[in-house]
Amino acid sequence: MSEAKSLTLPESLPASKEGSPRRALWAACGAHAVHDGLTDLIYVLLPIWQAQFAISYAMVGLLRGSYSGMMAGFQLLASRLARRWGRKRLLVGGTALAGAAYLLAGQAGGLAVLLPALMLGGLGASAQHPLASSLVADSHEAGGGVKQALAQYNFAGDIGKMLIPAAAGLLLTVASWRLSVMLAGLLGLAAAGALWRLVPATPGGADKEKPGKAAGQGSAGGLRALLATGAIDSAVRMGFLTFLPFVLKSKGAGSAGIGLALSLLFVGGAFGKLFCGYLGARIGMMKTVWLTESMTSLLIMAALALPLAGVMAMLPLLGLALNGTSSVLYGTVAELAGAGRREHAFALFYTGTIGGGALSPVLFGRLGDMAGVPSALLALAAILLLTLPLSWRVQRGLDAH
């Protein structure tokens, strides 16, 4: 059936519910790129805010965690509200709110404004992951290729992580951080306008999954182990990203160098998601997780010992392992979710993983204040190894299914 015909089908038919699969994928990928880029832009700004407002590492972690915490805490609510008000309204409104939050942060004269602005941005970002990922899954289910489409959606997020922090790092060499942050806010508002045109319209209540729609028969134990694996993986990733600018700064890097380093890390991460998705299909989820998590742990320790040039050189490889694991884990959610509970499973998974990422900077920021940044990074590298036995439990759930 042609794309033009699928757009003219009656509302009651499944093909019309999500509109053109290609259009839905473009919308979801664009939303993911902008939201992930805005989220990770915070890492470039943290050293600047620390110097500007004279704050501790624990407060730095709180600033980062406030955004992620709000994003994690309201994802389940966003998925429920989308069933009442429609996926399009929630996704567009959340993107606009994230953009407005950055405009407010650009006006901050202290933590009294900056912290609420970041919390507001996290609230707006909470709609993106569960709604955009389920949009991709639903729009591609009829024709197959759900996993491939989700891999492209995840890849788009890393493109945003690569481009937006790098552009901000370069802009910071010639402009103030306030102007850079306000331009990021305008980007968010522009993205909301584009999504209003791209996201296929669905009336309130149309986003409920029909019984039997999800392919997986469900494995509660496997899903719990997957959630724990994702939470630890995300906690280590967010903790490392929070401390990386300070490690680079201690080795002599400036704002532009930190932005370049994050770009190198995210370039590796983007290709890691594609590569690890392929690798997972070839050797299985468990072996892939064991390989990537072990490599990540070793490279985090290497980042402490190497000089600046050595760290910059190995960042793409570290990014491949650091971000690649998540691609394998995301693709497993639909297989372990019970019938008719895909959107809820995605929301639960993202809540757990982003929640782990939100707590990590606060907890390890406190450890960094007490024992130093190197000790905090060594602790992160050690905790990451807990994912190895957990991934074995996930594999048992997959084998049973």
SVG drawing of the C-alpha trace seen along z (x, -y; Angstrom):
<svg xmlns="http://www.w3.org/2000/svg" viewBox="-13 -37 63 58">
<polyline fill="none" stroke="black" stroke-width="0.4" points="0.0,0.0 1.4,-3.4 2.1,-6.1 -0.5,-8.4 -3.2,-5.8 -2.2,-4.9 -2.8,-8.5 -6.3,-8.5 -7.6,-5.4 -10.4,-5.7 -9.5,-6.5 -10.7,-3.1 -8.1,-1.2 -4.8,-0.4 -2.7,-1.9 -4.2,-5.3 -3.7,-5.4 0.0,-6.3 -0.1,-7.8 2.9,-7.2 5.5,-5.0 8.2,-7.2 6.6,-10.4 6.3,-9.0 9.9,-7.9 11.1,-11.3 9.1,-12.9 10.4,-10.6 14.0,-10.8 13.8,-14.6 12.3,-14.8 14.9,-12.3 17.8,-14.3 16.7,-17.6 15.8,-16.4 19.0,-14.3 21.1,-17.2 19.4,-19.6 19.8,-17.1 23.5,-16.5 24.3,-20.2 24.1,-20.4 27.5,-18.6 29.2,-21.4 27.6,-24.0 28.3,-22.3 32.0,-23.6 30.8,-27.1 28.0,-27.1 30.3,-25.8 32.7,-28.7 29.9,-31.2 28.0,-30.3 30.8,-28.8 29.1,-25.5 30.3,-22.1 30.4,-18.8 27.4,-17.7 25.5,-20.7 26.8,-20.1 25.3,-16.6 22.0,-18.1 21.8,-20.4 22.3,-17.5 20.1,-15.2 17.2,-17.6 16.8,-17.6 17.0,-13.8 15.0,-13.2 12.0,-15.2 12.4,-13.5 12.3,-10.0 9.6,-10.7 6.9,-11.9 7.3,-9.4 4.7,-7.0 2.3,-10.0 3.1,-11.2 2.2,-7.8 -1.1,-7.9 -2.0,-11.4 -1.2,-10.7 -4.0,-8.1 -6.5,-10.8 -5.2,-13.9 -3.3,-12.3 0.3,-11.6 0.8,-14.5 -0.3,-17.2 1.9,-15.7 5.0,-15.4 4.7,-18.9 3.9,-20.5 6.8,-18.7 9.2,-19.9 8.0,-23.5 8.3,-23.3 11.9,-22.1 12.7,-25.0 11.1,-27.5 13.0,-26.1 16.3,-26.8 15.2,-30.4 14.5,-30.8 17.9,-29.2 19.6,-31.7 18.3,-34.5 19.3,-32.8 21.4,-34.9 21.7,-32.2 20.6,-28.7 17.2,-30.0 16.3,-30.4 18.6,-27.9 17.5,-24.8 13.8,-25.3 14.5,-26.0 16.3,-22.7 13.5,-20.9 11.0,-22.5 13.1,-21.3 13.2,-17.8 9.4,-17.9 9.0,-18.8 11.5,-16.1 9.6,-13.4 7.2,-13.0 9.7,-12.2 11.1,-8.8 8.0,-6.7 5.8,-8.5 8.3,-8.7 9.5,-5.1 6.0,-3.7 5.1,-5.9 7.9,-4.2 7.0,-0.7 3.2,-1.2 3.7,-2.8 6.1,0.0 4.3,3.0 2.1,3.7 5.0,3.9 7.5,5.3 10.9,3.8 10.2,2.5 13.7,3.3 15.4,1.7 13.2,-1.5 14.0,-1.7 17.7,-1.4 17.4,-4.4 15.4,-6.2 18.2,-5.6 20.9,-6.5 19.2,-9.9 19.4,-10.6 23.2,-10.3 23.4,-12.5 21.7,-15.2 24.1,-14.5 27.0,-14.9 25.9,-18.1 24.3,-20.3 27.0,-20.1 29.7,-20.6 28.0,-23.6 27.5,-25.1 31.2,-24.4 32.3,-26.3 29.8,-29.1 31.1,-29.5 34.5,-30.6 32.9,-33.7 29.7,-34.3 28.5,-34.2 27.0,-31.0 23.7,-32.9 23.4,-33.5 24.3,-29.9 21.6,-28.6 18.9,-31.0 19.7,-29.8 19.3,-26.3 15.9,-27.3 14.9,-28.7 15.9,-25.5 13.5,-23.6 10.7,-25.9 11.4,-25.5 11.5,-21.8 8.1,-21.9 6.7,-23.8 8.1,-21.2 6.7,-18.3 3.3,-19.9 3.4,-19.5 5.1,-16.1 3.6,-14.0 0.5,-12.1 -2.6,-13.3 -4.3,-10.9 -7.4,-11.8 -7.4,-11.4 -7.6,-7.7 -6.4,-6.6 -3.0,-5.6 -4.1,-2.7 -2.6,0.5 -5.0,3.2 -4.9,6.5 -2.5,8.9 -0.8,6.1 2.6,6.6 4.6,9.4 6.1,10.6 4.3,13.0 6.0,11.5 8.6,12.4 8.2,10.5 11.5,11.8 13.4,11.0 11.9,7.6 12.9,6.8 16.4,7.9 16.5,5.8 15.3,2.8 18.0,3.3 20.6,3.7 19.5,0.6 19.4,-1.4 23.0,-0.5 24.2,-1.1 22.5,-4.5 23.8,-5.4 27.4,-4.8 27.0,-6.5 25.5,-9.7 28.0,-9.6 30.9,-9.4 29.6,-12.1 29.1,-14.4 32.7,-14.0 34.3,-13.8 34.4,-17.6 36.2,-18.0 38.7,-15.2 39.4,-17.0 39.7,-20.3 42.3,-19.0 44.3,-17.7 44.3,-21.2 41.2,-21.2 39.1,-24.4 35.4,-24.8 36.0,-24.1 38.1,-21.1 35.4,-19.7 32.7,-20.2 35.0,-18.4 35.6,-15.6 31.9,-15.1 31.3,-15.1 34.0,-12.4 32.4,-10.4 28.9,-10.7 30.2,-9.9 31.5,-6.6 28.2,-6.2 26.1,-6.7 28.0,-4.1 28.0,-1.9 24.3,-1.7 24.2,-0.6 27.2,1.8 26.0,3.3 22.5,3.8 24.0,5.8 26.4,7.6 23.5,8.5 21.6,10.1 24.7,12.2 26.0,13.3 23.1,12.6 22.1,10.0 24.1,11.4 27.5,11.8 27.1,8.3 26.4,6.8 29.4,8.7 31.7,7.4 30.6,3.8 30.3,3.4 33.7,4.9 35.2,2.7 33.5,-0.4 34.8,0.4 38.4,0.8 38.3,-2.4 36.9,-4.5 39.9,-3.5 42.2,-4.3 40.7,-7.8 42.2,-8.6 45.7,-7.4 46.1,-8.7 47.2,-12.3 44.7,-14.6 45.8,-13.5 45.4,-9.8 41.9,-10.4 40.8,-12.3 42.0,-9.5 40.2,-6.7 36.9,-8.6 35.3,-7.3 36.0,-3.7 34.7,-4.4 31.6,-6.0 31.0,-2.9 31.0,-0.7 29.3,-3.2 26.3,-3.9 26.2,-0.7 24.8,1.4 21.6,-0.6 20.8,0.2 20.7,3.9 18.7,3.3 16.1,1.1 15.5,3.8 14.8,6.4 11.9,4.4 9.3,5.4 10.3,9.1 9.9,9.2 6.7,7.0 3.4,8.7 0.8,8.6 -0.9,5.2 1.6,3.5 4.3,2.3 3.9,-1.5 3.8,-0.9 6.9,1.3 8.8,-1.4 7.7,-4.0 8.7,-1.8 12.1,-1.0 12.9,-4.6 11.7,-5.7 14.1,-3.2 17.1,-3.9 16.7,-7.7 16.0,-7.6 19.3,-5.7 21.0,-8.3 19.4,-11.1 20.5,-9.7 24.0,-8.8 25.4,-12.4 24.1,-13.4 25.4,-10.3 28.7,-10.1 29.0,-13.9 29.0,-13.6 31.6,-10.9 33.7,-13.2 33.5,-15.9 34.6,-13.5 37.2,-11.3 37.9,-13.1 36.9,-12.6 39.2,-9.7 37.8,-7.7 34.2,-8.4 35.1,-7.2 36.7,-4.0 33.6,-3.3 31.5,-3.7 33.8,-1.3 33.3,1.3 29.6,0.9 29.2,1.4 30.3,5.0 27.0,5.8 25.3,5.8 27.1,9.1 25.1,11.4 21.9,9.4 22.2,9.8 22.4,13.6 19.0,13.4 17.6,11.4 18.9,14.0 17.0,16.7 13.8,14.7 14.4,14.5 15.2,18.1 12.0,19.0 10.0,16.7"/>
</svg>
